[in-house]
Amino acid sequence: MMRVLGRNRRVYFLTAREPRSWEPIVNQRLHAGAQRWPNVRIIEWHDIANPHSDWFVGDGVHLTG
């Protein structure tokens, strides 16, 4: 995907906040991949949203209305 987007665009990825076993590995891979591209920024959605369980419906994944 980054090869298609190129180095001249600003690209943002959100870390995962998903109460699943694969969440940490996904976030690690996002950070590792971002290091290869100077135009990529990571938004720490996991850290931002984690203390706000009231933002989510009962499954802990989907946002409330």
C-alpha positions in Angstrom: 0.0 0.0 0.0 2.8 2.4 0.9 4.4 1.8 -2.5 1.2 2.9 -4.2 0.7 5.9 -2.0 4.4 6.9 -2.3 6.6 9.2 -0.2 5.0 12.5 -1.1 1.7 12.0 0.8 1.1 12.3 4.5 -0.2 8.9 5.8 -1.8 8.2 9.2 -2.4 4.8 10.8 -4.5 4.3 13.9 -3.3 1.7 16.4 -5.8 -1.0 17.2 -8.0 -1.0 20.2 -9.6 -4.5 20.0 -10.0 -6.8 23.0 -8.5 -9.7 21.0 -5.2 -11.7 21.4 -3.9 -10.3 18.1 -4.1 -6.6 19.1 -0.5 -6.2 20.4 1.1 -7.8 17.3 -0.9 -5.6 15.0 0.2 -2.5 16.8 3.8 -3.6 16.9 3.7 -4.2 13.1 2.2 -0.8 12.5 5.0 0.8 14.4 7.6 -1.3 12.7 6.2 -0.5 9.2 6.0 3.2 10.0 9.7 3.3 10.7 10.4 2.5 7.0 8.4 5.4 5.7 9.2 9.0 6.8 5.8 10.3 5.7 3.9 7.9 8.0 2.5 8.9 11.4 0.9 6.7 14.0 -2.1 7.9 15.9 -2.2 6.0 19.2 -5.9 5.2 19.2 -5.3 2.4 21.6 -3.9 4.8 24.2 -6.3 7.6 23.5 -9.5 5.4 23.7 -8.5 2.8 26.3 -9.5 4.9 29.4 -12.9 5.7 27.8 -14.9 2.5 27.9 -18.0 4.8 27.8 -17.2 5.6 24.1 -17.9 1.9 23.2 -20.8 -0.4 23.1 -20.8 -3.6 25.0 -18.3 -5.4 22.7 -15.6 -2.9 23.5 -14.9 -2.4 19.8 -17.6 -0.4 18.2 -18.2 3.2 19.1 -21.5 4.4 20.6 -23.8 6.7 18.6 
